[in-house]
Amino acid sequence: MSETFAPLRLKKNEERRLRAGHLWVFSNEIDTAQTPLSGFEAGQPVEIQGHSGKVIGTGYANPNSLITARLVSRDRKHPLSDSLLVHRIKVALSLRETLFDKPCYRLIFGESDGLPGVVVDRFGDVLVVQITTAGMERMKDALLAALEKVLKPTAVLWRNDSSIRKLEGLDSYVEPALGEVPETVALEENGVQFEAPIIGGQKTGWFYDHRMNRARLAPYVQGKRVLDVFSYVGGWGVQAAAFGASEVACVDSSESALDMAHHNAELNGVADKFVGVEGDAFEALKSLRLDHEKFDVVILDPPAFIKRKKDFKQGVEGYRRLNQLGMQVLQKDGILVSASCSHHLPHQKLQDLMLQSSVHLDRTLQVLEQGHQGPDHPVHPAIPESAYIKAIFSRVLWR
């Protein structure tokens, strides 16, 4: 990267959070008398300075965003650059290659891997890349070159259609970055084979974040009747079938997702155990209850009901209703797996909602295991938003 770093000066004492490990600079922390925001372009490389002028590190700025700057490097010898991108990708790759025996994982998880604004999912030789900030959008050519250098992929897809991009003033698009990008990709998770739709599917096409939680299904589902609600392409349900479930019903509002889930069941020789139920999850659960259907294991893995703080009250009610409906179709003393991908919903709050639902139904709740995101989604300890996945395995006892 040939651009120079424009100085970005912070107000007095506003560098304390960065010194403590955080990576974000908010607009009200900037000394606009010394460095007016009007002097910066969206995505411009900056040298972040404390009030005294002492350099904290380098990163990039966007004067139009609430998060006005993001710190990428604290090392003056290795500032934000093309070579730093290569180095950070190599460091991230070394962790994943240690942890996983197949090249199927989240390779880059934003701030947690030292690359704010970048997510990369790997499907063998195919990469799906999401850029969510103006700073990384400005470096997209360098990012692609770095990925090519380190991984030598046959195809790379820009999946830049996240709603977060609007906050950065960025356009939404999905387009090939390298090679001939397939509609679907093959992957393996916990020894189970899948195909995922990376162009027309949700987000990057697959959700690696629940990998470890899905692996924990095995001892709970053998010989059991399983219901997978919000199943998408069968990540939970097909693995339950492969782990020995006697029957798996997958509920999703997307016909194409259920078709893919059925295909994934066929890939693993468990299509005879698979049943697809198309429709709204809440309505489907009500119908199953009215039909007196019962399941030994119910899995609830909804999309984020709380995307913003202002959605909290409504979202909490959604989680409560969902868990209550899930419990109502459980067999006596059945297993409920309840998940959330909203970082605005604390783990304890989800557990409280499950307890509230069980008490309302005159049942007793036993929490058996508590899971979170896998190690290819590392948590940045200074950034609570990077810890977002929750999965609670419980037993619902009839009194």
C-alpha positions in Angstrom: 0.0 0.0 0.0 1.7 3.2 -1.2 -0.6 5.6 0.7 0.8 7.7 3.6 -0.8 7.7 7.0 -2.7 10.9 7.9 -2.5 11.8 11.6 -5.6 11.2 13.6 -5.4 12.8 17.1 -7.4 11.7 20.1 -8.7 13.9 22.9 -7.1 13.9 26.3 -7.4 10.5 28.0 -9.4 9.0 25.1 -6.5 6.6 24.3 -7.0 4.6 27.5 -9.4 2.2 25.9 -7.0 1.5 23.0 -4.1 1.1 25.4 -6.2 -1.5 27.2 -6.6 -3.6 24.1 -9.6 -2.2 22.2 -9.4 -1.5 18.4 -12.2 1.0 17.8 -12.2 4.8 17.9 -15.5 6.6 18.1 -16.2 10.0 16.6 -16.6 11.7 20.0 -13.1 10.6 21.0 -11.3 12.5 18.3 -9.6 15.9 18.8 -11.4 17.6 15.9 -9.6 20.9 16.5 -6.2 19.2 15.7 -7.5 16.7 13.1 -10.9 17.8 11.7 -13.0 14.8 10.5 -13.8 16.8 7.3 -10.1 16.2 6.4 -10.5 12.5 6.0 -11.8 10.3 3.2 -13.8 7.1 3.8 -11.3 4.3 4.3 -8.2 6.5 4.5 -5.1 5.0 6.2 -4.4 6.9 9.4 -1.8 7.0 12.2 -3.7 7.1 15.4 -2.1 9.4 18.0 -2.8 10.1 21.6 -3.5 13.6 22.8 0.2 14.3 23.2 1.0 13.2 19.7 2.5 9.8 20.8 1.7 7.2 18.2 -0.6 4.4 19.2 -0.6 2.6 15.9 -1.9 2.6 12.3 -5.3 1.7 10.9 -8.0 3.4 8.8 -10.7 5.9 9.2 -14.2 6.7 8.0 -15.5 10.1 9.1 -19.1 9.0 8.1 -19.2 6.1 10.5 -19.9 6.0 14.3 -16.8 3.9 14.6 -14.6 6.5 13.0 -11.3 4.6 13.0 -10.1 1.1 13.5 -6.6 0.2 14.8 -4.9 -2.5 12.8 -1.3 -2.5 13.9 0.4 -1.2 17.0 3.9 -2.0 15.6 5.5 1.0 14.0 7.9 -1.3 12.1 4.9 -3.2 10.6 2.2 -0.7 9.8 -1.0 -1.4 7.9 0.2 -2.6 4.5 0.1 -5.3 1.8 2.8 -7.3 3.7 0.9 -7.0 7.0 -2.2 -8.5 5.3 -0.1 -11.5 4.2 1.4 -11.9 7.7 -2.0 -11.8 9.4 -3.5 -14.3 7.0 -0.6 -16.7 7.6 -1.0 -16.4 11.4 -4.7 -17.1 11.1 -4.1 -20.1 8.7 -1.6 -21.7 11.1 -4.3 -21.8 13.9 -6.9 -23.4 11.6 -4.5 -25.9 10.2 -3.6 -27.0 13.7 -7.2 -27.4 14.7 -8.9 -28.9 11.7 -7.9 -31.8 9.4 -10.0 -30.5 6.5 -9.7 -27.1 4.8 -13.2 -26.1 5.8 -13.4 -23.3 8.4 -13.6 -19.6 9.0 -10.2 -18.4 8.1 -10.5 -14.8 9.1 -12.8 -13.5 11.8 -12.4 -9.7 11.7 -10.8 -8.0 14.7 -10.2 -11.3 16.4 -7.7 -12.2 13.7 -6.2 -8.7 13.4 -8.1 -7.7 10.3 -11.0 -5.5 11.2 -13.7 -5.5 8.6 -12.8 -8.8 6.9 -14.4 -12.2 7.1 -13.2 -15.1 5.1 -14.7 -18.6 5.0 -12.8 -21.4 3.3 -14.3 -24.3 1.4 -11.3 -26.2 0.2 -9.9 -24.2 -2.8 -12.8 -21.8 -2.8 -12.9 -18.7 -0.6 -15.9 -16.5 0.3 -14.9 -13.0 1.4 -17.0 -10.4 3.2 -15.7 -6.8 3.6 -17.7 -4.6 5.9 -15.7 -1.5 6.3 -14.5 1.3 3.9 -10.9 0.8 5.0 -10.8 -2.8 3.8 -12.9 -2.0 0.7 -10.1 0.4 -0.2 -7.6 -2.4 0.2 -9.6 -5.1 -1.5 -7.1 -5.6 -4.3 -4.3 -6.0 -1.8 -6.5 -8.4 0.3 -7.2 -10.5 -2.7 -3.5 -10.6 -3.7 -2.6 -11.6 -0.1 -5.1 -14.4 -0.1 -3.8 -15.6 -3.5 -0.3 -15.6 -2.2 -1.0 -17.5 1.0 -3.7 -20.0 -0.1 -3.5 -20.1 -3.9 -7.3 -20.6 -4.2 -9.0 -21.6 -7.5 -11.9 -19.2 -6.9 -12.8 -16.3 -4.6 -16.2 -14.7 -4.2 -16.9 -11.2 -2.9 -20.0 -11.7 -0.8 -20.3 -8.0 0.0 -24.0 -7.7 0.6 -24.1 -7.4 4.4 -26.4 -4.8 5.8 -23.5 -3.5 7.9 -21.9 -2.0 4.8 -24.7 0.6 4.7 -23.3 2.1 8.0 -20.0 2.6 6.2 -21.6 4.1 3.1 -20.7 1.1 1.0 -22.6 -0.4 -1.9 -23.9 -3.9 -1.8 -22.7 -6.5 -4.3 -22.0 -10.2 -4.9 -19.4 -10.9 -7.6 -16.5 -13.2 -8.4 -13.1 -11.9 -7.5 -11.1 -14.8 -8.9 -11.7 -17.8 -11.1 -14.9 -19.5 -11.9 -17.0 -19.4 -8.7 -19.5 -22.3 -8.4 -23.0 -22.0 -7.2 -22.4 -24.5 -4.4 -19.3 -25.8 -2.6 -18.5 -29.0 -0.9 -17.4 -29.1 2.8 -17.0 -31.5 5.6 -18.0 -30.9 9.2 -17.6 -33.4 12.0 -17.1 -36.1 9.5 -20.4 -35.3 7.7 -20.5 -34.2 4.0 -22.4 -31.1 2.8 -22.9 -28.8 -0.1 -23.6 -25.1 0.6 -24.9 -22.4 -1.7 -22.4 -19.6 -1.5 -23.9 -17.3 -4.2 -27.6 -17.5 -3.4 -27.4 -18.8 0.2 -27.4 -16.9 3.5 -24.3 -14.8 4.3 -21.3 -16.8 3.2 -23.4 -19.9 2.5 -22.5 -21.9 5.6 -22.3 -21.3 9.4 -19.1 -22.7 10.8 -19.6 -21.0 14.1 -21.8 -23.8 15.6 -19.4 -26.6 14.4 -18.4 -27.7 18.0 -22.0 -27.5 19.3 -23.3 -29.6 16.4 -20.6 -32.2 17.2 -22.0 -32.4 20.8 -25.3 -33.7 19.3 -24.0 -37.2 18.9 -24.7 -38.7 22.3 -28.1 -37.1 22.5 -29.6 -38.1 19.2 -28.8 -41.8 18.7 -32.1 -43.7 18.0 -34.1 -40.5 18.7 -36.7 -38.5 16.8 -35.2 -35.0 16.1 -36.7 -31.7 15.1 -34.4 -29.0 13.6 -36.1 -25.6 13.5 -34.6 -22.9 11.3 -32.7 -25.7 9.6 -31.4 -23.8 6.6 -29.5 -26.5 4.6 -29.4 -29.1 7.4 -26.3 -28.3 9.4 -27.8 -29.6 12.6 -30.5 -31.9 11.3 -28.4 -33.9 8.7 -25.6 -34.3 11.3 -28.2 -35.6 13.8 -29.2 -38.2 11.2 -25.6 -39.1 10.4 -25.0 -39.5 14.2 -27.8 -42.1 14.4 -31.1 -40.3 14.8 -34.0 -42.5 13.8 -35.9 -39.6 12.1 -35.1 -35.9 11.5 -37.7 -33.2 10.6 -36.1 -30.0 9.3 -38.2 -26.8 9.4 -37.4 -23.8 7.3 -39.2 -21.1 5.4 -37.1 -21.6 2.3 -38.0 -24.3 -0.2 -34.6 -24.1 -1.8 -32.8 -24.5 1.5 -34.9 -27.6 2.4 -34.1 -29.0 -1.1 -30.4 -28.5 -0.3 -30.9 -30.1 3.1 -32.5 -33.1 1.5 -29.6 -33.3 -1.0 -27.2 -33.2 2.0 -29.0 -36.0 3.6 -28.6 -38.0 0.4 -24.9 -37.3 0.4 -24.6 -39.0 3.7 -27.0 -41.9 3.0 -29.6 -40.7 5.5 -32.3 -39.4 3.1 -34.7 -42.1 4.4 -34.6 -40.4 7.8 -35.2 -36.9 6.5 -38.5 -35.0 6.4 -38.7 -31.4 5.2 -41.3 -29.0 6.6 -41.6 -25.7 4.7 -43.1 -22.7 6.6 -42.7 -20.1 9.3 -41.0 -21.6 12.3 -43.5 -20.4 14.8 -46.5 -21.5 12.8 -44.9 -24.9 12.1 -44.3 -25.5 15.8 -48.0 -24.6 16.5 -49.2 -27.0 13.8 -46.9 -29.8 15.1 -48.3 -29.3 18.6 -51.9 -29.3 17.4 -51.2 -32.5 15.5 -49.8 -34.0 18.8 -46.4 -34.6 17.2 -43.6 -35.2 19.8 -39.8 -35.3 19.4 -37.1 -36.6 21.6 -34.7 -33.8 20.7 -35.7 -30.2 19.5 -33.0 -27.9 18.1 -33.8 -24.2 17.9 -31.1 -22.1 16.0 -32.9 -19.0 14.8 -31.4 -16.0 13.1 -30.6 -13.0 15.3 -33.9 -11.7 16.8 -31.9 -8.8 18.3 -29.8 -7.1 15.7 -29.8 -3.7 17.4 -30.2 -2.6 21.0 -33.5 -1.0 20.2 -34.8 -4.5 19.2 -34.1 -6.0 22.6 -37.6 -6.1 24.1 -39.2 -7.5 21.0 -36.4 -9.9 20.4 -36.5 -11.3 23.9 -40.2 -12.0 23.5 -39.4 -13.9 20.2 -36.8 -16.1 22.0 -39.2 -16.7 24.8 -42.1 -17.7 22.5 -39.8 -19.9 20.4 -38.5 -21.8 23.4 -41.9 -22.3 24.9 -43.2 -23.7 21.6 -40.2 -25.9 21.3 -40.8 -27.4 24.7 -44.4 -28.1 23.9 -43.4 -30.6 21.1 -40.9 -32.4 23.3 -41.4 -35.9 24.5 -41.4 -36.4 28.2 -37.9 -35.6 29.6 -36.7 -34.7 26.1 -33.6 -32.7 25.1 -33.9 -29.0 24.0 -30.9 -27.4 22.3 -31.5 -23.6 22.2 -29.1 -21.3 20.4 -28.7 -17.6 19.7 -26.4 -15.7 17.4 -27.3 -12.3 18.8 -24.5 -10.7 20.8 -27.1 -8.4 22.3 -28.7 -11.4 24.1 -26.5 -12.4 27.1 -26.0 -16.1 27.7 -27.7 -15.8 31.1 -30.7 -14.1 29.6 -31.2 -16.9 27.2 -31.0 -19.4 30.1 -33.5 -17.3 32.0 -36.0 -17.3 29.1 -35.7 -21.1 28.9 -36.3 -21.4 32.6 -39.3 -19.0 32.4 -40.8 -21.1 29.6 -40.3 -24.4 31.5 -42.0 -22.9 34.7 -44.9 -21.6 32.6 -45.4 -25.1 31.3 -45.1 -26.6 34.7 -41.8 -28.4 33.8 -38.4 -28.6 35.3 -35.3 -27.5 33.4 -31.9 -29.2 33.7 -29.0 -27.4 31.9 -26.6 -30.1 30.7 -24.0 -28.3 28.5 -23.3 -24.8 27.4 -21.6 -24.1 24.2 -20.2 -21.1 22.3 -18.6 -20.4 18.9 -15.8 -22.6 17.7 -12.1 -21.7 17.8 -12.1 -20.6 14.2 -14.3 -17.7 15.5 -11.9 -16.6 18.2 -13.1 -14.0 20.7 -11.3 -10.7 21.1 -11.3 -10.2 24.9 -11.5 -6.4 24.6 -14.4 -6.5 22.2 -17.6 -8.2 23.6 -19.3 -8.1 20.2 -16.9 -10.7 19.0 -18.5 -13.3 21.4 -21.9 -13.9 20.0 -22.8 -17.6 19.7 -24.6 -19.3 22.6 -26.0 -22.9 22.7 -27.6 -24.4 25.7 -28.2 -28.1 25.9 -31.0 -28.9 28.4 -33.3 -31.6 29.6 -37.0 -30.7 30.1 -38.5 -32.8 32.8 -42.2 -33.3 33.3 -43.2 -32.9 36.9 
